[in-house]
Amino acid sequence: MKYIIILRYINRAFFALTLCLYVTIILGLYAQVVLGAYQLLVGLILLFFLKKLSIKPKKGILIYWFVVSIYFVITYTLNKVTKDFPVINFMIIPMLIASYFTYILETMKLKR
């Protein structure tokens, strides 16, 4: 299961690059799209390996998917809310979710 180490390093690189590119807001938003796509893909991959993970990462992955689902439902169904708070909805909340996923990935250990 050495792939988790590789996924961690790639995630670190994308996350750090996104934070650095937020100096120029537009490039940060583009990088955030790439980071989000990568993390969703890794999240899907990790769903297939839930049985091999210890309890804490399992719960973390399930909470991550719950939060992502709620975020997408709120973002795409409640247009008034998203129009009133674009910075919060399209910059802050996605980066908070990305930070949580990064935390999960960094603390992940496999069952022996």
N, C-alpha and C positions, 0 to 999 in steps of 0.2 A: 504494500500500500504506500509506496513511495510517491505516488502521484499526488498525494495531499501536500507534500512538501513543495512540489512544483507548482501546484495550484496556489499555494500560499505566496510564493515568490512573485508569480505573475500578478496576483491580486494586490500585493504590496506595491508593485511597480505602477499598476493602473491607478491605485488610490493616491499614491504620492504625486503622480503626474497630474491627476485631476486637481488636487489641492494646489499645486504650483500654477497650473493654468488658470485658476480662478483669479489670478492677478489681472488678467484680461478676461472679463466676465464671459464674453462670447466663446472663447476657446475653452474655458472651464465647462460651459454648458455642453459643448460638443464632446469633450472628454468624459463628462458625466454620462452621456448616452452610451459611450463605449464601455465605461465601467459598469453601468447598469446591465447592459446586455451580457457582459462577461459574468457578472455575479448571478444573473438569472440562469445562465447556462450551467454554471458550477452548482447552483442550488438544485437544478434538475438532476444533475449527475449524482449529487449527494443523496437525493431521495432514493436512488436505487441501491445505495450502500448503507441505509439506515440501520440494518441489522448488525453491521460490523462496527458501528460507532458506539461509544459509551453513552450513558444516559444524558449527561449535560448537553453534548452537541446535538443529540436527537431532539431534545426539547427546544434547543436554540433554532434548529432548522425548521421545525414545525411552527414556532413563533414567527420566524422570519417570513415564511410563506403566508401565514395569517395576516401579518402586517402589510406585506406586499399586496395581497388580495384586497384588503380594506383600502389601501392607498389608491389602487386602480379603480375600484368601485366609486370611491368618493370623487376622484379626479375626473372621471369620464361620465358620471351621472349627474353630479351637482355642478353644473356650469357656472352658476352664480358665485358659488364659493371659490372656485378656481380663478374666476376673473377678478374677484376682489383682492385676493392675496397671491399674486403670481410669484413673488420672490419666495415666499414661504412654501408654496405648493410645488414649484419647479426647481428650487435650488436647495432650500434648507431641509425639507422633509426627505427628499431622495438621498442627500448626503448623510443624514442621520441613519437611514435604513442601510446605506452602504457601510457606514461605520459599524453598525451592529453586525452585519454580515462579516466584515473584516475581523471583528472580535471573535465571532464564532469560529471562523476559519483558523485564527491564530491559536485558540485554546483547544482545538480539536485533537483528541487522542483516540486511538483505535483500541477496541477490546482485544485482549490476547486470547 
